[in-house]
Amino acid sequence: MTAVGDVAVDPSVDGAAPLVGEAARLVEEARSFLGRTPGPTRVARDPVNLPMVHHWSQALGDRNPAYLDPDGSSRGHLVAPPGMLQTWIMDAPRDPSAPSPSDEVMRRLDAAGYTSVVAVNYEHEYVRELLHGELVSVRTYAEDLSQEKQTALGPGYFTTTVYEYLVGAEVVGIGRMRILKFKPPVKADVGERVRPAVGRDNAFFWEGVEARQLRIQKCGGCGVLRHPPAPLCARCGSTEQGYVVAVGRGVVYSHVTHHYPPLPGVETPHTALLVELEEGVRIISELAADADPADVRIGLPVELVFQKVPGGQLLPAFRPVA
């Protein structure tokens, strides 16, 4: 067993069994895109600029005067840190109707069932330094697609995408990103839900759940409601704690539906909700098991229910008002 990046690989095994049928056709079709002419050029939204370099240098603790101080730079002008090469094009607009060869490879691996991804390594080659005011663009192509490998994450394919970074027609840098596209393991038993940590400050809330009440902490000093519970009031500093019982109605303030990775005791798709209660506070909860995630929208009126999750724990949830 060897390791590529952080992924353990058995080099003696190129798949547990040869692919057949539609999956085999899709993988071979993906191979047909290797080495093709790079896809459409995507142009950065903003030119190389000092404010972004300042953010980068601060985050990495790199105070090289060549990046920040024109008077202290031996070049007589500022340059961008080479490691920022990819940064300039990360939000470059993409045309969904004009996929690159590497996009075509990914689409076919997804269709063949290799829907999960983990980055293995990313190599940069710097042709020259970037100057402030230059507008960077990028084009990509697919360079390599391995045979199927058995990894610790599951069976999958290693594929390499080449990024050509340009200023005008001049190539200023090259990146090679290798990723593993793999099939996620199928788990028949979702197990038990992870139990919340219960302490002195929030015990009243969980005692309320057992009594099928949604208790909201109320400051004993100024009367403000707050959630999640805290040991003292952010408004007046009081440590006196009380609570009110919410009526259990509100609207969806925000939501997200989780599909992968699998979590103990959670059946996917699982929709997490941020609900704004009639009492004026917001609470993170989830969609009731008998509700359809497709019906959820911001502003949707919802009502409180209590439901048991795998492991027998009782939790508050919300469903659309009938």
KANOR-V313969 format. One record per pair of residues at least 12 apart in sequence whose ideal C-beta (glycine too) atoms are under 6 Angstrom apart, sorted by the first residue. I is the first residue (numbers start at 1). J is the second residue. Records with the same first field share a line. If there is no record, write none. Layout:
I: J, J
This chain:
4: 120
5: 120, 121
7: 151, 180
8: 152
9: 149, 151
10: 150
13: 150
14: 147, 148
15: 148
23: 112
26: 108, 111, 112
27: 112
29: 108
30: 105, 108, 109
31: 145
33: 101, 104, 105, 142
34: 142
36: 101
38: 139, 141
39: 100, 101, 139, 140
40: 98
41: 137, 139
42: 92, 94, 138
43: 92, 137
44: 88, 89, 92, 135, 136
45: 91
47: 133, 134, 135
48: 80, 130, 132, 134
53: 67, 80
56: 81, 84
66: 79
67: 81
78: 132
79: 129
80: 130
82: 126
85: 124, 165, 173
88: 136
89: 136, 138
100: 140
101: 141, 142
102: 140, 142, 161
105: 142, 159
109: 181
113: 183
114: 156, 181, 182, 183
116: 182, 184
117: 179, 181
118: 180
119: 179
120: 178, 179, 180
121: 178
122: 177
123: 176
124: 175
125: 174
126: 173
127: 171, 172, 173
128: 172
134: 167
136: 165
137: 166
138: 163, 165
139: 164
140: 161, 163
141: 162
143: 160, 162
144: 160
145: 157, 159
146: 158
153: 182
154: 182, 183, 185
155: 183
156: 180, 181, 182
157: 181
158: 180
160: 176, 178
161: 177
162: 176
163: 175
187: 262
190: 265, 267, 310
191: 264, 265
192: 265, 310, 311
193: 265, 309, 310, 311
194: 264
201: 229, 231
202: 229
204: 243
205: 229
209: 314
212: 306
213: 245
214: 246, 248, 304, 316
215: 243, 245
216: 244, 246, 279, 281
217: 229, 243
218: 242, 243, 244
219: 233, 238
220: 238, 240, 242
221: 233, 236, 238, 240
222: 235, 236
225: 279, 281
227: 281, 283
246: 277, 279
247: 278
248: 303, 304
249: 278, 303
250: 275, 276, 277, 278, 302
251: 276, 299, 301
252: 273, 298, 300
253: 274, 276, 282
254: 274
255: 271, 273, 296
256: 272
257: 269, 271, 293
258: 270
265: 309, 310, 311
269: 293
271: 287, 293, 296
272: 286
273: 285, 287, 318
275: 318
285: 316, 317, 318
286: 317
288: 305, 317, 319
289: 307
291: 319
295: 320
300: 320
301: 321
302: 318, 320
303: 321
305: 317, 319
